Amino acid sequence: MTGPISHRVESYLREQLGRGPIHFTLIDPEKSPGPLAAAVASEAVAAGSHAILLGGSTGITPEGMGAAAAAVKAAVRVPVVIFPEGPGSLAGEADAVLFMSLLNSRRLDLVVRAHAHAAPLVRRLGLEPIPLGYLVVAPGMRVGEVGQVDVLPRNDPAPAVGYALAAEYLGMRFVYLEAGSGAPAPVPAPIVGAVREALSIPVIVGGGIRSAADAASLLDAGAHALVTGTIAEKEGIGPAFREIVREVNRRRAG
């Protein structure tokens, strides 16, 4: 019989958030498999990133995810969390999974039905589920297309606030505002600020973050956590990545 759900990763994240904003590095196991994922993660954590997300592509296999998670866990001491594209990308080698509902999708499977299919597997694999409301803001990029999303507008915070509050009221413990991988610009700071003001749960922001100035704008608006993936994928753990992480850590208590 499976035991109670662990909350070790969520406890770690909340402990870190108690000191200030945090940074997630997103690594795609399809593009950075196994040892390469471990090398990227090791450099990212050495630069000051607080957790590793694994995901990004469609069609990631459990074997590919498992190999990447095992390699990364052997290389770093921070949590390794799956950023799932569906039940087929789950693997027990990771510590946790973002159990996320794409709330502004027109596809019911991405709002809840895939979750019903995946939940027994998450339990069987011993993954810690982290309930999260996932909201895609224009332009949305590939995730907006694949997810058949009614993207949230960039010039009106009200729809984002409504969805985010619904996520909190439904019991989700984090909200993720996503502009889309490779977006030309991040989620607008006024959207982040309005959502942060409305919620009592942490706000994660990802997509289009390419510079310390982008990071500063989002953090000033109230983002609790930033996610960067494309910049590390294209440039490695280089100066721009390091400056983003430095901007996050500059705002943290000792």
Secondary structure in CASP SS format (residue, H / E / C, confidence):
PFRMAT SS
TARGET T0000
AUTHOR 0000-0000-0000
METHOD secondary structure of the structure
MODEL  1
M C 1.00
T C 1.00
G C 1.00
P C 1.00
I C 1.00
S C 1.00
H C 1.00
R H 1.00
V H 1.00
E H 1.00
S H 1.00
Y H 1.00
L H 1.00
R H 1.00
E H 1.00
Q H 1.00
L H 1.00
G C 1.00
R C 1.00
G C 1.00
P C 1.00
I E 1.00
H E 1.00
F E 1.00
T E 1.00
L E 1.00
I E 1.00
D C 1.00
P C 1.00
E C 1.00
K C 1.00
S C 1.00
P C 1.00
G H 1.00
P H 1.00
L H 1.00
A H 1.00
A H 1.00
A H 1.00
V H 1.00
A H 1.00
S H 1.00
E H 1.00
A H 1.00
V H 1.00
A H 1.00
A H 1.00
G C 1.00
S C 1.00
H C 1.00
A E 1.00
I E 1.00
L E 1.00
L E 1.00
G E 1.00
G C 1.00
S C 1.00
T C 1.00
G C 1.00
I C 1.00
T C 1.00
P H 1.00
E H 1.00
G H 1.00
M H 1.00
G H 1.00
A H 1.00
A H 1.00
A H 1.00
A H 1.00
A H 1.00
V H 1.00
K H 1.00
A H 1.00
A H 1.00
V C 1.00
R C 1.00
V C 1.00
P C 1.00
V E 1.00
V E 1.00
I E 1.00
F E 1.00
P C 1.00
E C 1.00
G C 1.00
P H 1.00
G H 1.00
S H 1.00
L C 1.00
A C 1.00
G C 1.00
E C 1.00
A C 1.00
D C 1.00
A E 1.00
V E 1.00
L E 1.00
F E 1.00
M E 1.00
S E 1.00
L E 1.00
L C 1.00
N C 1.00
S E 1.00
R C 1.00
R C 1.00
L H 1.00
D H 1.00
L H 1.00
V H 1.00
V H 1.00
R H 1.00
A H 1.00
H H 1.00
A H 1.00
H H 1.00
A H 1.00
A H 1.00
P H 1.00
L H 1.00
V H 1.00
R H 1.00
R H 1.00
L H 1.00
G C 1.00
L C 1.00
E E 1.00
P E 1.00
I E 1.00
P E 1.00
L E 1.00
G E 1.00
Y E 1.00
L E 1.00
V E 1.00
V E 1.00
A C 1.00
P C 1.00
G C 1.00
M H 1.00
R H 1.00
V H 1.00
G H 1.00
E H 1.00
V H 1.00
G C 1.00
Q C 1.00
V E 1.00
D C 1.00
V C 1.00
L E 1.00
P C 1.00
R C 1.00
N C 1.00
D C 1.00
P H 1.00
A H 1.00
P H 1.00
A H 1.00
V H 1.00
G H 1.00
Y H 1.00
A H 1.00
L H 1.00
A H 1.00
A H 1.00
E H 1.00
Y H 1.00
L C 1.00
G C 1.00
M C 1.00
R C 1.00
F E 1.00
V E 1.00
Y E 1.00
L E 1.00
E E 1.00
A C 1.00
G C 1.00
S C 1.00
G C 1.00
A C 1.00
P C 1.00
A C 1.00
P C 1.00
V C 1.00
P C 1.00
A H 1.00
P H 1.00
I H 1.00
V H 1.00
G H 1.00
A H 1.00
V H 1.00
R H 1.00
E H 1.00
A H 1.00
L C 1.00
S C 1.00
I C 1.00
P C 1.00
V E 1.00
I E 1.00
V E 1.00
G E 1.00
G C 1.00
G C 1.00
I C 1.00
R C 1.00
S C 1.00
A H 1.00
A H 1.00
D H 1.00
A H 1.00
A H 1.00
S H 1.00
L H 1.00
L H 1.00
D H 1.00
A H 1.00
G C 1.00
A C 1.00
H C 1.00
A E 1.00
L E 1.00
V E 1.00
T E 1.00
G C 1.00
T H 1.00
I H 1.00
A H 1.00
E H 1.00
K H 1.00
E H 1.00
G C 1.00
I C 1.00
G C 1.00
P H 1.00
A H 1.00
F H 1.00
R H 1.00
E H 1.00
I H 1.00
V H 1.00
R H 1.00
E H 1.00
V H 1.00
N H 1.00
R H 1.00
R C 1.00
R C 1.00
A C 1.00
G C 1.00
END
